[in-house]
């Protein structure tokens, strides 16, 4: 078990107060990632990536890197006007 003290903890590492401890397994991110990706329209992803000139740098694999950057943004809820659809 690892206990992380807040910045308000004393420099000596002494903890005074109450703690809420939850023990369990971390959820497997695979099913959530698969569900997220299943609603992404390939056409919309490609269109959005090609429209994001800030993600294009002329280097090898720029389209793939742009798509991955968009997927990261979208996973964080930063859709930028594009809503997820059923995959094609």
C-alpha positions in Angstrom: 0.0 0.0 0.0 1.2 3.5 -0.8 -0.1 6.5 1.1 0.5 9.8 -0.5 0.4 12.8 1.7 -1.0 16.1 0.5 1.2 19.2 0.2 -0.4 20.4 3.4 1.3 17.5 5.3 4.3 18.5 7.4 7.8 18.2 6.1 8.5 15.5 8.6 5.9 13.2 6.9 3.7 13.1 10.0 0.0 12.6 9.2 -2.6 13.7 11.6 -6.2 13.3 10.8 -8.5 10.8 9.1 -8.0 8.9 5.9 -10.3 7.1 3.5 -8.6 4.0 2.1 -10.0 2.0 -0.8 -8.4 -1.2 -1.8 -9.2 -2.9 -5.0 -7.9 -3.7 -8.5 -7.5 -1.0 -11.1 -10.0 -1.5 -13.9 -8.7 -2.9 -17.2 -8.6 0.1 -19.6 -8.9 -2.2 -22.6 -12.7 -2.6 -22.7 -13.2 1.2 -22.2 -10.8 2.0 -24.9 -12.5 -0.5 -27.2 -15.9 1.0 -26.5 -14.6 4.5 -27.1 -12.9 3.5 -30.4 -16.0 1.7 -31.6 -18.0 4.9 -31.8 -15.4 6.9 -33.7 -16.2 7.4 -37.4 -13.1 6.7 -39.5 -14.2 9.3 -42.0 -14.7 12.0 -39.4 -11.4 11.1 -37.7 -9.5 11.5 -41.0 -11.4 14.7 -41.9 -10.7 16.2 -38.5 -7.0 15.2 -38.6 -6.5 16.7 -42.1 -8.2 19.9 -41.0 -5.9 20.3 -37.9 -2.9 22.0 -39.5 -1.4 22.6 -36.1 -0.9 18.8 -35.9 0.7 18.5 -39.3 4.5 19.0 -39.4 5.5 17.4 -42.7 7.4 14.6 -40.9 6.9 10.9 -41.6 3.6 9.5 -40.2 2.1 12.9 -39.6 -1.4 11.8 -40.4 -1.2 8.9 -37.9 0.3 11.1 -35.3 -2.4 13.7 -35.9 -5.1 11.0 -35.6 -3.6 9.7 -32.3 -3.4 13.3 -30.9 -7.1 13.8 -31.8 -8.1 10.5 -30.2 -6.3 11.5 -27.0 -8.1 14.9 -27.1 -11.5 13.2 -27.8 -10.9 10.7 -25.0 -10.6 13.6 -22.7 -13.9 15.0 -23.9 -12.3 17.7 -26.1 -14.5 17.1 -29.2 -14.0 20.5 -30.8 -17.4 20.3 -32.6 -17.1 16.7 -33.7 -19.3 14.3 -31.9 -18.8 10.5 -31.9 -20.8 8.4 -34.3 -21.2 4.7 -34.9 -18.0 3.4 -36.6 -18.1 2.8 -40.4 
